[in-house]
Amino acid sequence: MEIKPIKKQFDIEILLEFMYLFILALYLIRQFFDTTMFSIPWPWYYEKLIRVLAFCVVFLKTGYGERCKDCQWFLCVLTGVVFAFSWISTGYEFLLDIGILVIGAKDIPYKKILKVYIWCGSVILTVAILGALTGCIEDLLYEESPGKYRHAFGIIYPTDFAAHIVYLLLAVWVTYEQIPTWGMALAGSVLTAFLYRYTYAKCSTIVMAIAIVGLVYEFLESKMRKSKTADCIRKALNWCFVSAFSILAAVTCWGMICYNEQSSTLERINRVLTGRLELANRAFNSYGIKIFGTPFDMIGAGGITVFRQGYNFVDISYCMILLRYGLLLLLAVIVLHTGIAIKAQKAKNEKLLIALALVALHSAIEHHLTELGYNIFLLLAFSCVDAPAMVNVTEHQLKEKRICEGYYSGLFLLGTFVFPYVISYGRTVVSILGLYENWRHKYFIIAALIGIIGVLLVIQTIKCSILTWGQKQKLSLRIKNLLVLEVILLAASISSGMYLVSRCKNRIMHRLDAGIRLITELKNTESFQGEIYVDDYPEIYIQESENVSRRILPGESAWNEDNVVLITRREQELQHLIREGYQFAELSDTESVYTNSEEAIQLLRQNGAAVNDCYSVKTSVDLQNIANANGLQYEQNEGVLIEGASHSLLHGPWITLHQGRLRVTYRLRLLSSSIEQGPVATVRISANSGKTIYKEETIDRSLFDENGICDYSIEQGIGDAEGYEFLLFAENDTTLWLEDILYGKVPAQSN
């Protein structure tokens, strides 16, 4: 009679655990996508719904949980109170979310939490990388030094991309014990070199390199116990690992408070940390230290490639938490992480202990300690942390492990060979379907998710088939069969892409006439010995001409080469190529070209193209949005109605622009005005919500033709900045339609 209630209790706990993990997955999906360049219109109720559901799960776990009567629940409640008070004081709702999720993770096996994080993060990060490489979203490029650029690969900043890689690798290492040490060390070494080469994220690169040392240490840790001296070293290191958060928090906060330019030691440390101590000290002097923090906006460099005015981003996690969220929350975060480390030490879980120490080190330079999209380890404070599984491996299991290792190695090599073709076809499909438009990002995400999940299912199916089919056959023959299946799968994938491109080819060929004509003329020019690359519709260009080369990273292949021609969409602003000495020209209404080839420049000029050292991208302002921002009437076939000075454009589109000479053209249609002679309107280029005025000119009544139409252009040299505004003020009772605002870059000496 007593078994049924226990079973019912057990079933409820399993159900609540599943509900928590599902809610955590929904929360992490939003967190990960918010760090990408995708434009996703999230429903306004999304975060609120997740918050309510998470609270309900915590409430139900408290009521039904068999293990919810111990002293840990007091610590859970205390943690929730601290996060709640910090949220009330600062208004940052995500702090309340973290508090609820930390409590909800109580008694859930830590590996389940990490697996949810790994799968959500790795899939979304893969989608972002594919989006950046196929041109769906921008791969932000930051110049580290002349000729050396940092890639963000679809994430809002290169260091954020590198941090994703670091945290995901640590989570994989802790979770999947079956991955051999040599495999993790090899992956870590490749990723370390990759991060240094393409992101130049020094902190993440150093942490990744130390993680490789940690892999070796964990592998040798059991052997160190046999030697008395080595065991003492092991115990000392473990103490350092457990105390890492406390030590690093104390050191960084002390450095923030005591920083002074006169101190040569602190100034040297500040230079090594790229000015982080100085920024933290400036914030400390401005806001001070409070129990529950001081809310303030942090202006960083993510999401755009120009330097934001008023940069004040506090990167050091411990300093940022102390100033922004409060002393009590910093203490809570340190106690929670230290508690996890103590539990890991007691369970002899060296992997988790080392991973936490690396998180502590990473947080001493970067700001991700309280961001669950990066540091998922925070949720393990009250979870079940046990020792790594020690399973006696049989000969049969060892053979299966070798088969799987051979399978994944072959798959990796095959993927490396195929990847350039995947990206090339991907860029073509993105161009054909116009997926680079913000409102179409969701279609790219859906297609990429379906493709990734499909590939994973096929890989898993083939692996299972190889392990079960033909077990009497020799291992070498089974691996050979495996490779044959992979080649068949590859051929089917490429055939699908070729079929899609061929079906759409005839429909868009007329848009590529100018580019194909340029390639043909270059091919017939004996002196041209360079390379031709295409960003837009590369596979169609390759089918039309053998001279087009494939590449993966946008613009990268051409930077340090001579005689290069890069054909791309007219809207592409590849200003880094202009800095490298490339010339720009418009081929047609849809195509443009960047080149440093003298032969290509001569051919372009012979065909009447204007070649200059400026990317002359012409873009229309979204009049619907600008009308909404100013509370003005908008009609699709007419434009924005301007009625006197009180109903003019007081707020602009706040566009981010790079250095160059800007031309803004206003297309106006005059309806009525009492002004017969003299200015009827004023146009202005400004920034910072009108505080900085770059140029202002008046439009005279005489400039309007007999139909009341006027195209008025204003030019001004600008620097890298965000928030440029194109304003228009009508004089007196003047009424007119603003039909369009067209802006673009022009050569420095424009006619």
Sequence and secondary structure as in RCSB ss.txt:
>XXXX:A:sequence
MEIKPIKKQFDIEILLEFMYLFILALYLIRQFFDTTMFSIPWPWYYEKLIRVLAFCVVFLKTGYGERCKDCQWFL
CVLTGVVFAFSWISTGYEFLLDIGILVIGAKDIPYKKILKVYIWCGSVILTVAILGALTGCIEDLLYEESPGKYR
HAFGIIYPTDFAAHIVYLLLAVWVTYEQIPTWGMALAGSVLTAFLYRYTYAKCSTIVMAIAIVGLVYEFLESKMR
KSKTADCIRKALNWCFVSAFSILAAVTCWGMICYNEQSSTLERINRVLTGRLELANRAFNSYGIKIFGTPFDMIG
AGGITVFRQGYNFVDISYCMILLRYGLLLLLAVIVLHTGIAIKAQKAKNEKLLIALALVALHSAIEHHLTELGYN
IFLLLAFSCVDAPAMVNVTEHQLKEKRICEGYYSGLFLLGTFVFPYVISYGRTVVSILGLYENWRHKYFIIAALI
GIIGVLLVIQTIKCSILTWGQKQKLSLRIKNLLVLEVILLAASISSGMYLVSRCKNRIMHRLDAGIRLITELKNT
ESFQGEIYVDDYPEIYIQESENVSRRILPGESAWNEDNVVLITRREQELQHLIREGYQFAELSDTESVYTNSEEA
IQLLRQNGAAVNDCYSVKTSVDLQNIANANGLQYEQNEGVLIEGASHSLLHGPWITLHQGRLRVTYRLRLLSSSI
EQGPVATVRISANSGKTIYKEETIDRSLFDENGICDYSIEQGIGDAEGYEFLLFAENDTTLWLEDILYGKVPAQS
N
>XXXX:A:secstr
  HHHHHHHHHHHHHHHHHHHHHHHHHHHHHHHHTBS      TTHHHHHHHHHHHHHHHHHHH TTTTSTHHHH
HHHHHHHHHHHHHHH  HHHHHHHHHHHHTTTSBHHHHHHHHHHHHHHHHHHHHHHHHTTSS   EEEEETTEEE
E TTBSSHHHHHHHHHHHHHHHHHH TTS HHHHHHHHHHHHHHHHHHT  HHHHHHHHHHHHHHHHHHHHHHHT
TSHHHHHHHHHHHHHHHHHHHHHHHHHHHHHHH  TT HHHHHHHHHTTTHHHHHHHHHHHH   SS        
STTSSS  TT      HHHHIIIII HHHHHHHHHHHHHHHHHHHHTT HHHHHHHHHHHHHHTTSS TT TTT 
GGGGGTTSB          HHHHHHHHHHHHHHHHHHHHHHHHHHHHHHHHHHHHHHHTTTSGGGHHHHHHHHHH
HHHHHHHHHHHHHHHHHHTTTTS HHHHHHHHHHHHHHHHHHHHHHHHHHHHHHHHHHGGGGHHHHHHHHHHHT 
TT   EEEESSSHHHHHHH TTEE  SSTTGGGTT SSEEEEEETT   HHHHHTT EEEE SSSEEEEE  HHH
HHHHHHTT   BSS   EEE  HHHHHHHHT  EETTTEEEEETTTBSB S   EEE SEEEEEEEEEEEEE S 
SSSEEEEEEEEETTTTEEEEEEEEEGGGS TTSEEEEEEEEEE SEEEEEEEEEE TT EEEEEEEEEEEE TT 
 
